[in-house]
């Protein structure tokens, strides 16, 4: 099967990583007989003034038109109307779902039970680099305040310091949302400190792939699912919820119930010492397979 995909970009790296993950999953399913053409971000004003780029006429007609993020929605719909193919929107769109052929939506966004909706367990993430883990390597990733969680610096520091007292080669890194001074207060606690500003683009993926144990603060649901792409044991450092009805907290609790994560209670029980290898989550492959199956391109 020779598959042609047009991927509409929206300029948001996080969104584009999700569409790249779906492309990766499709390649896993059908092999190298896949051609993907990236189309640069377009604003609604550009579309209204000039229409779709003329160079699209030179491309092979698409089987799928893929995009993530609001800025990609209108270009995708216009391209489908003009050139055919099936539109595949990633994440819950701001436009009506019935306007798209397929929508891949994380479970925690509570997607409706529609025939064109494919439910993913978390945001789609690309596979991590291949290679062995590093014996004793531990990775701690810190988020920060969000619309779903308050930041409890005292609790986070206490859990991190307890982790750093355990045997192993620990690395600690922050993120854009981490409050100032959090990493500095951990200096001298036994881990190697890395500010996100000082890390090259591929640094995090390499660290996730090499770690035997990964701990992430509970505000970072996307980072938790990236960590689950590894073979490491993954733990979550819980944070106070801003509201009773918290979809991110519910998603984390489902992962705990499925024993895909451990929590800080495991530190008291010694569970985090047992870093048992497991298979990566690989949601990008499952969603790609579902997309091909629903499109009649593979057998059920």
C-alpha positions in Angstrom: 0.0 0.0 0.0 1.4 3.4 -1.0 0.0 6.0 1.4 0.2 9.8 0.8 -0.4 12.1 3.8 -0.6 15.9 3.9 0.3 17.1 7.3 -0.8 20.7 8.1 1.4 22.4 10.7 0.2 25.1 13.1 3.5 26.4 14.4 3.0 24.9 17.9 5.7 22.3 18.6 3.6 20.3 21.0 0.8 20.0 18.5 3.2 19.1 15.7 4.8 16.4 17.9 1.3 14.7 18.1 0.8 14.7 14.3 4.4 13.4 13.9 3.6 10.6 16.3 0.6 9.5 14.2 2.7 9.5 11.1 5.2 7.3 13.0 2.5 5.0 14.0 1.3 4.7 10.4 4.8 3.9 9.2 5.0 1.1 11.8 1.8 -0.3 10.4 2.5 -0.2 6.7 6.3 0.2 6.4 8.2 2.7 4.3 5.4 2.9 1.6 4.3 6.2 3.1 5.0 9.7 1.8 4.3 12.6 4.1 4.2 16.2 2.9 4.3 19.0 5.5 2.4 22.2 4.8 3.6 25.3 6.6 1.2 27.1 9.0 -1.6 29.3 7.4 -3.7 31.9 9.1 -7.4 32.3 8.4 -6.6 35.7 6.9 -4.1 34.2 4.4 -6.7 31.6 3.4 -9.4 34.2 2.9 -7.0 36.5 0.9 -5.0 33.9 -1.2 -6.6 30.5 -0.6 -4.6 27.4 -0.3 -1.0 27.4 -1.5 -0.6 26.8 -5.2 2.1 24.2 -4.6 -0.4 21.8 -3.3 -1.5 21.2 -6.9 1.9 19.7 -7.5 1.6 17.1 -4.8 0.2 13.6 -5.1 -3.4 13.5 -4.0 -3.7 12.7 -0.3 -5.2 9.6 1.3 -5.2 11.4 4.7 -5.1 15.1 5.6 -3.7 15.3 9.2 -3.4 18.2 11.6 -3.4 19.2 15.3 -4.2 22.6 16.7 -6.9 25.2 15.8 -4.7 26.9 13.2 -4.7 23.7 11.1 -8.4 23.1 11.0 -9.6 25.4 8.3 -6.7 24.6 5.9 -7.4 20.9 6.4 -11.1 21.2 5.6 -10.5 23.4 2.5 -7.8 20.9 1.3 -10.1 18.0 1.7 -13.0 19.7 -0.1 -10.7 20.6 -3.0 -8.4 17.6 -3.3 -10.2 14.7 -1.6 -8.8 12.3 1.0 -9.9 11.8 4.6 -9.4 14.6 7.2 -7.9 13.4 10.5 -7.9 16.0 13.3 -5.8 15.3 16.4 -7.2 16.6 19.8 -10.7 17.8 20.3 -11.3 20.5 17.6 -12.9 23.8 18.1 -15.0 23.2 15.0 -17.8 20.6 14.9 -16.6 17.0 14.9 -18.9 16.1 12.1 -16.9 18.3 9.7 -13.9 15.9 10.0 -13.7 12.3 8.8 -11.9 11.2 11.9 -10.9 12.8 15.2 -8.2 11.3 17.5 -9.0 12.6 21.0 -7.4 11.8 24.4 -9.7 9.9 26.8 -9.3 12.6 29.5 -10.9 15.1 27.2 -14.1 13.1 27.4 -14.8 12.7 23.7 -18.3 11.8 22.5 -19.1 8.3 21.4 -19.3 9.1 17.7 -18.4 6.8 14.8 -15.6 9.1 13.6 -13.9 9.4 17.0 -10.8 7.4 17.9 -10.1 7.6 21.6 -6.4 7.6 22.7 -5.0 7.0 26.1 -3.3 10.4 26.5 -1.8 12.6 23.9 0.0 10.9 21.0 3.8 10.9 21.5 6.6 9.7 19.2 8.6 6.6 20.0 11.8 7.2 22.0 15.2 6.5 20.6 16.1 2.8 20.5 18.9 1.5 22.7 19.5 0.0 26.1 18.7 1.7 29.4 21.5 2.8 31.7 21.8 0.7 34.9 20.7 2.8 37.9 19.6 5.8 35.9 16.8 7.8 37.4 15.1 10.9 36.0 12.9 13.4 37.8 10.9 15.9 35.8 9.3 18.9 37.4 6.3 20.9 36.1 4.7 23.8 37.8 1.4 25.5 38.5 -1.4 24.9 35.9 -5.1 25.6 35.4 -5.7 22.1 37.0 -3.2 22.0 39.9 -1.7 24.3 42.5 2.1 23.9 43.1 3.1 22.5 46.5 6.8 23.3 46.6 7.3 21.8 50.1 5.8 18.5 49.2 7.6 18.3 45.9 10.9 19.0 47.5 10.3 16.4 50.2 9.5 13.7 47.6 12.4 14.6 45.4 14.9 14.6 48.2 13.6 11.1 49.3 14.1 9.9 45.8 17.6 11.3 45.6 18.6 9.5 48.8 18.0 6.2 47.0 20.8 4.4 45.2 21.3 5.3 41.6 22.4 8.0 39.2 19.6 10.6 39.4 19.0 13.5 37.0 16.6 16.4 37.8 15.2 18.8 35.3 12.6 21.6 35.3 10.2 23.0 32.7 8.9 26.4 31.6 6.3 26.4 34.3 8.5 25.5 37.2 8.7 28.3 39.8 12.0 30.1 40.1 14.4 28.7 42.7 13.0 25.1 42.8 16.0 23.5 41.2 18.5 25.7 43.1 17.0 24.4 46.4 17.8 20.9 45.3 21.5 21.5 44.6 23.6 19.4 46.9 20.8 16.8 47.4 22.6 14.2 45.3 21.2 14.6 41.8 22.5 16.2 38.6 20.6 19.4 37.9 19.7 20.4 34.3 17.7 23.6 33.5 15.4 23.1 30.5 16.9 26.2 28.9 20.3 24.6 28.8 19.2 21.3 27.2 19.4 20.6 23.4 16.1 19.6 21.6 16.7 15.8 21.7 18.0 15.8 25.3 14.7 14.8 27.0 13.9 12.0 24.6 17.4 10.5 25.2 17.0 10.7 28.9 13.6 9.1 28.9 14.9 6.3 26.8 17.9 5.6 29.1 16.2 5.8 32.4 15.2 2.8 34.6 13.0 5.0 36.8 11.1 8.2 35.9 9.2 10.5 38.3 7.0 13.3 37.0 4.9 15.9 38.9 1.2 15.3 38.4 0.5 18.5 36.5 2.4 17.3 33.5 0.0 14.8 31.9 1.7 15.0 28.5 5.1 14.3 30.2 3.7 11.3 32.0 2.5 9.9 28.7 5.9 10.6 27.1 7.5 8.8 30.0 5.2 5.8 29.4 6.8 5.5 25.9 9.9 4.3 27.7 10.5 0.9 29.4 11.1 2.5 32.7 9.0 2.3 35.9 7.1 5.6 36.0 6.0 7.4 39.2 3.9 10.5 39.8 4.3 13.2 42.4 0.8 14.3 43.2 -0.2 18.0 43.5 -3.3 19.7 45.0 -6.2 20.0 42.6 -7.7 23.4 41.9 -11.2 21.9 41.6 -13.2 18.9 42.5 -13.9 17.9 38.9 -10.4 17.6 37.5 -10.1 15.6 34.2 -6.3 15.5 34.4 -6.3 14.1 38.0 -8.9 11.5 36.8 -6.6 10.5 33.9 -3.7 10.0 36.3 -5.8 8.0 38.7 -6.8 5.7 35.9 -3.1 5.1 35.1 -2.5 4.3 38.8 -5.5 2.0 38.9 -4.1 0.2 35.9 -0.8 -0.1 37.7 1.0 1.8 34.8 2.2 4.4 37.4 3.3 4.3 41.0 2.8 7.2 43.4 4.7 8.7 46.4 3.2 6.0 48.7 5.4 3.5 46.9 8.4 5.3 48.4 7.3 4.3 51.9 6.6 0.7 50.7 9.9 0.3 48.7 8.2 -0.3 45.4 10.3 2.3 43.5 13.3 0.1 44.2 11.9 -2.6 41.8 12.3 -1.0 38.4 10.7 -3.8 36.3 11.0 -3.3 32.5 7.7 -3.1 30.7 6.5 -2.5 27.1 6.1 1.1 25.9 2.5 2.4 25.7 2.7 3.0 21.9 -0.7 4.7 21.6 0.5 6.2 18.2 0.6 2.7 16.8 -2.8 1.6 18.2 -4.5 4.8 16.9 -2.8 4.4 13.5 -4.0 0.9 13.2 -7.6 1.9 14.2 -7.5 4.7 11.6 -6.4 2.3 8.8 -9.0 -0.3 9.9 -11.9 2.2 10.0 -10.8 3.4 6.5 -10.9 -0.1 5.1 -7.2 -0.2 4.5 -6.4 -3.1 6.7 -8.5 -6.1 7.8 -10.3 -5.9 11.1 
